[in-house]
Amino acid sequence: MGSRLALQTLLETLLGSTNVYFQPPSTFQMSYPCIVYNRSDIDTAFANNQPYKHEKTYTVTVIDDDPDSLIPDKVSALPRCSFDRSFKAEQLNHDVFTIIY
């Protein structure tokens, strides 16, 4: 599909801001609402014992103080995206998705 930078741009467009972070360090101060994502897997297809296709999987987390935020709905509408779980931590709502991009 696309590159990580294309995914970054897509997520920024969905969020409507640049508060989209790829693998931020634990000491990084984020602004909310935001989207945090990281690469979680690479699925490789083989033919004749040679790799011919790599599909990267990302874990995408929408973090917002609004429990009724529309951002998770926008992310869940992306192709090859599936909802994983939701939880609350430090008074913030986290919606976690898996996307193949």
CORJOSUL-V831369 format. One record per backbone hydrogen bond with DSSP energy under -1.0 kcal/mol. NH is the residue of the N-H (numbers start at 1). CO is the residue of the C=O. E is the energy in kcal/mol with one decimal. If there is no record, write none. Layout:
nh;co;e
NH;CO;E
NH;CO;E
This chain:
nh;co;e
2;101;-1.2
7;3;-1.9
8;4;-2.5
9;5;-2.2
10;6;-2.3
11;7;-2.7
12;8;-2.3
13;9;-2.1
14;10;-2.3
15;11;-2.5
16;12;-2.2
17;12;-1.1
20;18;-2.0
21;35;-3.0
23;37;-2.2
28;25;-1.9
34;63;-2.5
35;19;-2.1
36;61;-2.6
37;21;-2.5
38;59;-1.7
40;57;-3.2
41;57;-1.6
43;55;-3.0
45;53;-2.8
47;50;-2.4
50;47;-1.7
52;45;-2.6
53;45;-1.3
55;43;-2.6
57;41;-3.2
58;99;-3.1
59;38;-2.8
60;97;-2.5
61;36;-3.3
62;95;-2.8
63;34;-2.8
64;93;-2.2
69;66;-1.5
74;70;-1.6
75;71;-2.3
76;72;-2.6
78;75;-1.8
81;78;-1.1
82;98;-2.6
84;96;-3.1
85;96;-1.3
87;94;-2.4
89;92;-2.5
92;89;-1.7
93;64;-3.0
94;87;-3.3
95;62;-2.3
96;85;-3.2
97;60;-3.0
98;82;-2.8
99;58;-2.5
100;80;-2.0
101;56;-2.4
